[in-house]
Amino acid sequence: MKLKPDMIPKKLARGNITVAVIGLGWMGLPLACLFAEAGAKVLGADKNQKLVDKLNRGESPFEEPKLGQLIAKHVSSGKLKSLNNVENAASGSEVIIITVPTLVDNQKQADYSILESACKELGKGLIPGALVILMSTVAPNVVEKIVKPILEKHSGLITGEDFGLAYSPIRAMSGRALKDIQEYKKIVGGFDDASLKAASAVLSTIAKSGIIRTSNLKTAEASKLFETIYRDLNIALANELALYCERAEIDYYEAMKAANTQPYSHLHRPGIGVGGHCLPLYPYMLQTEAQSVGLKLKLIKDARRINDEMPKHVARLAASGLRQVGRSLTRAKVTILGISYRANAKETRYSPTIELIEALKRRGSKVKVYDPKFIFAEIKTMGYESEATIETVLKDAECIILTVGHDEFKELDSLKLASLSAKGCVVVDAAGILKPKEIEKTGMIYRGVGRGVWTK
Ligand SMILES: NC(=O)c1ccc[n+]([C@@H]2O[C@H](COP(=O)([O-])OP(=O)(O)OC[C@H]3O[C@@H](n4cnc5c(N)ncnc54)[C@H](O)[C@@H]3O)[C@@H](O)[C@H]2O)c1
C-alpha cells in the first residue's frame, strides 16, 4: 500500500489525501463532512442524482444537528464535492469508505445486493495503493467472502498486495451522528496488518476517543451486530416483563427502578417496539450468517418477535380503554403523538408507530398524527391526517396514544390534554412519561405499557 500509516494524519490534515465516501446517507454524509473537517479532500459518491445536486449546492438533504453548516462550509471551501459515479470517485481517491445500505429481505435473510453493486463499481475505479474501508453494517465474513472477491474481480488487483482492505462499523444513531462518530471508539479490523494500521490511522483523524484494533475482520464485523443485538434483546426483555406487569398489576417502572439499584441489573424501558435502520435488521443479519454454519439463534428470534408484536399490544391497550367508556376502536377519533422511531430524533424508518397506525386503521379508527419534530406538511406527505398544532390535533380526540418520549411531550399537561380532548378520552402512554394518577384525576382513562390499567 502506498499510504504509510504514520504519515497519514499529517498528509490528510494538509489536504494531500482524497477520501471517497460511497453512499451519502444518514451515516455517509456525516462521515464525509468529518473527513473534510479533518483536512481531507472528500469525493462523495451517490447514485441519487438529486441528492448529489443538492449537496453540490451546499444544502443538507435531511436534518441532522450541525450537518447543514458543515456541508455548506466544505462545499464552499471546495473540500467536499459529490458525484453520481462511484467508479470516478474511486479512481480519484487514495482512501475509499463504503457506507451504502445493507438490508434484510422479505424472508428475513441478509441482503447485500446494494453493497455488491457498489463494490463492483468501486472495483472498476480502484487504483493500486488505495485503501478500502467498509463501514456499512455486515455480518462476520462479509468482507472476506463478498467484498474482497468483487473488488479483486473488477479491479484486477490483489488484496494485501495491491490495495488495503479493512472494516470499521459505524457506531452512531441518526439525530446525533456527528457526535457519536467522533466520540465512540472506532473498532477496526484489517485484512492484514498493513490494512489495519492504515485504516486505524485514517480513522484516528476523525475519532476523539481512540481506536480498538481487532485481531481480524470478522471480530470487528461481529462487534457491531453484538452491540445492537444486546439492545434489541434487552428491550424485548423489558417488553416481556412489562406485559407480565400489566397482568399482575405491578408498575413496571417502579419495579425497574428498584431492580436497577443492584449494579448488575440494567433493565431497559419498554415501549411500542423497536425501529430505526439498525435494531430491527441486524439480528437477522447474524441469524443468516449463523444458519450458514448450522446454528439457529433462538433468543434473537424470540426477541425480534416480542418487539415486533408491541404495536399490536398498544392497539389492544387503546381498545381496552375505549371499552371502559363504552366506545370501540371502530370510528374512534385517535390522535397519535409521535411518528419518529426514537425520542428526539426526526426519523421514521421502520418506526413501530407506522405498524400501530395500520392496525388502528384496519379496525376502522380515524387516525390523526402529530409529531413536533416534523412540520404538518411532512406528516401529510407521509399519507397521514394531521393538524398544524398540538391543540388542534387533540381537539375532540377520543383516544390519545403517546408513542415516543420526545422532550416536548414530557411537558404535556394532563389538564390541557383533558380540556382539549373529548370527555372520557383514553390516554395510552407507550413511552412511560406521563403520570397515570394525574391523567385519571382529570377524568381521562389511563392505559400504559408496563402499567396496563391504573388501579393503584
Ligand atoms: N442510519 C443509522 O442510524 C445507522 C447507524 C449505524 C450504522 N448504519 C449502517 O450504515 C450503512 C448506511 O446506512 P444509512 O442509514 O446511512 O443509509 P441511507 O439509506 O441513509 O443512505 C445510503 C445512501 O447510499 C446511496 N446508495 C445506494 N446504493 C448505492 C450505490 N450502489 N452506489 C452509491 N450510492 C448508493 C443511497 O442513494 C443513499 O443516499 C448501513 O449499512 C447501515 O446499516 C446506519
The ligand as a Gaussian input file, in Angstrom:
#p B3LYP/6-31G(d) Opt

LIG

0 1
 N      -28.880000       5.098000       9.967000
 C      -28.321000       4.674000      11.086000
 O      -28.752000       5.050000      12.200000
 C      -27.115000       3.760000      11.052000
 C      -26.339000       3.598000      12.214000
 C      -25.219000       2.760000      12.183000
 C      -24.912000       2.076000      11.016000
 N      -25.681000       2.220000       9.909000
 C      -25.307000       1.474000       8.706000
 O      -24.686000       2.372000       7.805000
 C      -24.969000       1.971000       6.457000
 C      -25.601000       3.144000       5.723000
 O      -26.821000       3.449000       6.373000
 P      -27.556000       4.853000       6.175000
 O      -28.602000       4.932000       7.209000
 O      -26.551000       5.949000       6.073000
 O      -28.222000       4.614000       4.741000
 P      -29.090000       5.649000       3.890000
 O      -30.173000       4.860000       3.274000
 O      -29.414000       6.860000       4.684000
 O      -28.077000       6.140000       2.753000
 C      -27.468000       5.315000       1.872000
 C      -27.104000       6.097000       0.624000
 O      -26.459000       5.187000      -0.268000
 C      -26.876000       5.502000      -1.567000
 N      -26.665000       4.354000      -2.445000
 C      -27.420000       3.229000      -2.537000
 N      -26.867000       2.393000      -3.441000
 C      -25.754000       2.983000      -3.880000
 C      -24.763000       2.609000      -4.818000
 N      -24.801000       1.429000      -5.454000
 N      -23.767000       3.459000      -5.048000
 C      -23.713000       4.660000      -4.419000
 N      -24.610000       5.062000      -3.521000
 C      -25.622000       4.233000      -3.257000
 C      -28.321000       5.891000      -1.423000
 O      -28.764000       6.673000      -2.529000
 C      -28.299000       6.672000      -0.125000
 O      -28.125000       8.050000      -0.322000
 C      -25.871000       0.739000       6.564000
 O      -25.116000      -0.429000       6.499000
 C      -26.474000       0.878000       7.947000
 O      -26.870000      -0.357000       8.453000
 C      -26.762000       3.056000       9.887000

